[in-house]
Amino acid sequence: MAAGPPYGPVTEAFVDALRLAVGAEHVRTDDEARATYGADALKKGHPADVVVWPADTAEVAAVLRLCTAHRVPVVPRGAGTGYTGGAVPSFGGVVLALQRLDRILEIDERNLLAVAECHVVTGDLQRAVEAVGLFYPPDPASLPTSTIGGNVAECAGGPRAFKYGVTKRYILGLEAVLPSGEIIHTGGKSVKNVVGYDLTQLLVGSEGTLAVITRVTVRLVPLPPTQVTLRATFTTIRAAVDAVTNLIRARVVPSALELIDGDSLEAVATNLGTRALAPEGTGALLLLEVDGLPETVAEEGRRVEQACREAGATEVLVAHDQATREELWRVRRALSLSLRVLAPMKVNHDVVVPKGRVPELFDLIDRLRAASPGVRIPCFGHVGDGNIHVNMMLDPADPVALEAARVAERALFEGIVALEGSISGEHGIGFSKLPFVPLELSRIEIDLQRRIKAAFDPLNILNPGKMFPE
Ligand SMILES: Cc1cc2nc3c(=O)[nH]c(=O)nc-3n(C[C@H](O)[C@H](O)[C@H](O)COP(=O)(O)OP(=O)(O)OC[C@H]3O[C@@H](n4cnc5c(N)ncnc54)[C@H](O)[C@@H]3O)c2cc1C
């Protein structure tokens, strides 16, 4: 078993040793740095004692050796866009800010891969490979800021997962540093490798609890030559979900298939200060993209339009040019942050059910809406994957709403598990979803995970207090 707290104190001598390891200018203990690196997009947290910015893998290893020697907890951090508090210390200690590991090391056109340091911003990596006609499909809405290391640690998904899959499908190999300071290399540049357990995939989605990922080798695919984005509006969510069912039945696989409900549309329109984003009376909108060769795209676009119209779409817009496509996607990317115009507090859940059970998921959400006074529940997300972001918006000063949201949260997770789904499709557990893990994993499964953790991190210093209940 991994050992738990108590941890060693962060002494002046320990901080001096960190300064020696990474340079004094790359170590901060002031309140501003401690607070900034003590929170992520969850907006709840606990300050770090000290923040360090190593320059490279060797310095990451030196910091981890010191943390092991002094038994000080250490939390790897990418861009801090995580929604579950994963990059936030639960027990103080060191935040390992990886900003300086930000180089794209190689784009290998012959082998269809790229090698990047962990803090390369995902959107920058995509642009760099697209410049040579290649494509890295995973596209979390946070891609202008989130990092490839953070995406690997969370196994980030995005709209294109419907056709292309999530981050794990694109990770060929990793360089990572164990809590002991030892450096490991998993996988590699070949697409096949069955020697030993698959440590690469074990580290994908490990939320910074097993090792610090310093380099990532990603698989690339040819850039699809043509993309068309469609926006279909419906008066009800049910009709939009019917359109998705029609599409799946017609065996059309759009590269993206996103649903936005009426409340979410209202929030984006207010936040962006734009005119109405859809015709009057729109209860749900589907954002769809098809990609591939021009003739295939034209045919698939027609079939998508037909499936939407048969389900009762009130309008179907087709964006062929880049500017119009960008505008449609800007709305989608602005959603998450725009919801705050509806209420000051957002409790964000990214539940997922098997595709065929999406209608039952929306029935469940309707029941929660009816039973939760003072709580608005706008929903949007990757409906093609059955992965819906269910947002509970409320005023934290309203005790009735707070209690209603607490009850609705548990009811949501219990309902999801009953629908054969998962309590998190993308955002991970961090510390915010810890109490709900036993709804999905058995005691045996949790114990097995604890033993894997102990094999990597016997002193339990690497991002403790995350992923499974202590
Ligand atoms: C506006 C917005 C939209 C979002 N949209 C999506 C979306 O569409 N899909 C989606 O999946 N997520 C989404 N997210 C959540 C978030 O962006 C992802 O979880 C992302 O992968 C986090 O990357 P990051 O670099 O910010 O990592 P951080 O938040 O810094 O860290 C996340 C976790 O990874 C660990 N970690 C970070 N870097 C490393 C490393 N190098 N080695 C080991 N562990 C590491 C941390 O310890 C932490 O546990 C969104 C967030 C926001 C704010």
Ligand as a Chemical Component Dictionary entry (heavy atoms), coordinates in Angstrom:
data_LIG
# 
_chem_comp.id                   LIG 
_chem_comp.type                 NON-POLYMER 
_chem_comp.pdbx_formal_charge   0 
_chem_comp.three_letter_code    LIG 
# 
loop_
_chem_comp_atom.comp_id 
_chem_comp_atom.atom_id 
_chem_comp_atom.alt_atom_id 
_chem_comp_atom.type_symbol 
_chem_comp_atom.charge 
_chem_comp_atom.model_Cartn_x 
_chem_comp_atom.model_Cartn_y 
_chem_comp_atom.model_Cartn_z 
_chem_comp_atom.pdbx_ordinal 
LIG C1  C1  C 0 -12.935 26.301 -21.036 1  
LIG C2  C2  C 0 -12.543 24.862 -20.816 2  
LIG C3  C3  C 0 -12.930 23.913 -21.742 3  
LIG C4  C4  C 0 -12.572 22.571 -21.563 4  
LIG N1  N1  N 0 -12.938 21.669 -22.509 5  
LIG C5  C5  C 0 -12.544 20.384 -22.394 6  
LIG C6  C6  C 0 -12.884 19.418 -23.390 7  
LIG O1  O1  O 0 -13.545 19.726 -24.386 8  
LIG N2  N2  N 0 -12.458 18.149 -23.221 9  
LIG C7  C7  C 0 -11.707 17.773 -22.131 10 
LIG O2  O2  O 0 -11.321 16.604 -22.050 11 
LIG N3  N3  N 0 -11.384 18.659 -21.163 12 
LIG C8  C8  C 0 -11.773 19.941 -21.265 13 
LIG N4  N4  N 0 -11.439 20.851 -20.297 14 
LIG C9  C9  C 0 -10.671 20.399 -19.120 15 
LIG C10 C10 C 0 -9.132  20.570 -19.271 16 
LIG O3  O3  O 0 -8.802  21.551 -20.229 17 
LIG C11 C11 C 0 -8.462  19.259 -19.631 18 
LIG O4  O4  O 0 -8.588  18.338 -18.551 19 
LIG C12 C12 C 0 -6.972  19.393 -19.981 20 
LIG O5  O5  O 0 -6.495  18.149 -20.436 21 
LIG C13 C13 C 0 -6.106  19.866 -18.815 22 
LIG O6  O6  O 0 -4.855  20.263 -19.346 23 
LIG P1  P1  P 0 -3.906  21.264 -18.538 24 
LIG O7  O7  O 0 -2.642  21.431 -19.301 25 
LIG O8  O8  O 0 -4.632  22.506 -18.198 26 
LIG O9  O9  O 0 -3.626  20.412 -17.221 27 
LIG P2  P2  P 0 -3.780  20.817 -15.694 28 
LIG O10 O10 O 0 -5.142  21.324 -15.402 29 
LIG O11 O11 O 0 -2.644  21.671 -15.279 30 
LIG O12 O12 O 0 -3.603  19.394 -15.000 31 
LIG C14 C14 C 0 -4.596  18.414 -15.134 32 
LIG C15 C15 C 0 -4.120  17.119 -14.462 33 
LIG O13 O13 O 0 -3.031  16.588 -15.184 34 
LIG C16 C16 C 0 -1.869  16.493 -14.366 35 
LIG N5  N5  N 0 -0.748  16.885 -15.222 36 
LIG C17 C17 C 0 -0.634  18.024 -15.959 37 
LIG N6  N6  N 0 0.514   17.985 -16.665 38 
LIG C18 C18 C 0 1.120   16.802 -16.358 39 
LIG C19 C19 C 0 2.339   16.176 -16.757 40 
LIG N7  N7  N 0 3.164   16.739 -17.634 41 
LIG N8  N8  N 0 2.658   14.964 -16.209 42 
LIG C20 C20 C 0 1.830   14.351 -15.329 43 
LIG N9  N9  N 0 0.672   14.904 -14.921 44 
LIG C21 C21 C 0 0.317   16.104 -15.435 45 
LIG C22 C22 C 0 -2.117  17.408 -13.191 46 
LIG O14 O14 O 0 -1.431  16.974 -12.029 47 
LIG C23 C23 C 0 -3.625  17.302 -13.050 48 
LIG O15 O15 O 0 -3.956  16.158 -12.299 49 
LIG C24 C24 C 0 -11.817 22.190 -20.427 50 
LIG C25 C25 C 0 -11.434 23.149 -19.493 51 
LIG C26 C26 C 0 -11.797 24.472 -19.679 52 
LIG C27 C27 C 0 -11.372 25.487 -18.659 53 
# 
loop_
_chem_comp_bond.comp_id 
_chem_comp_bond.atom_id_1 
_chem_comp_bond.atom_id_2 
_chem_comp_bond.value_order 
_chem_comp_bond.pdbx_ordinal 
LIG C1  C2  SING 1  
LIG C2  C3  SING 2  
LIG C2  C26 DOUB 3  
LIG C3  C4  DOUB 4  
LIG C4  N1  SING 5  
LIG C4  C24 SING 6  
LIG N1  C5  DOUB 7  
LIG C5  C6  SING 8  
LIG C5  C8  SING 9  
LIG C6  O1  DOUB 10 
LIG C6  N2  SING 11 
LIG N2  C7  SING 12 
LIG C7  O2  DOUB 13 
LIG C7  N3  SING 14 
LIG N3  C8  DOUB 15 
LIG C8  N4  SING 16 
LIG N4  C9  SING 17 
LIG N4  C24 SING 18 
LIG C9  C10 SING 19 
LIG C10 O3  SING 20 
LIG C10 C11 SING 21 
LIG C11 O4  SING 22 
LIG C11 C12 SING 23 
LIG C12 O5  SING 24 
LIG C12 C13 SING 25 
LIG C13 O6  SING 26 
LIG O6  P1  SING 27 
LIG P1  O7  DOUB 28 
LIG P1  O8  SING 29 
LIG P1  O9  SING 30 
LIG O9  P2  SING 31 
LIG P2  O10 DOUB 32 
LIG P2  O11 SING 33 
LIG P2  O12 SING 34 
LIG O12 C14 SING 35 
LIG C14 C15 SING 36 
LIG C15 O13 SING 37 
LIG C15 C23 SING 38 
LIG O13 C16 SING 39 
LIG C16 N5  SING 40 
LIG C16 C22 SING 41 
LIG N5  C17 SING 42 
LIG N5  C21 SING 43 
LIG C17 N6  DOUB 44 
LIG N6  C18 SING 45 
LIG C18 C19 SING 46 
LIG C18 C21 DOUB 47 
LIG C19 N7  SING 48 
LIG C19 N8  DOUB 49 
LIG N8  C20 SING 50 
LIG C20 N9  DOUB 51 
LIG N9  C21 SING 52 
LIG C22 O14 SING 53 
LIG C22 C23 SING 54 
LIG C23 O15 SING 55 
LIG C24 C25 DOUB 56 
LIG C25 C26 SING 57 
LIG C26 C27 SING 58 
# 
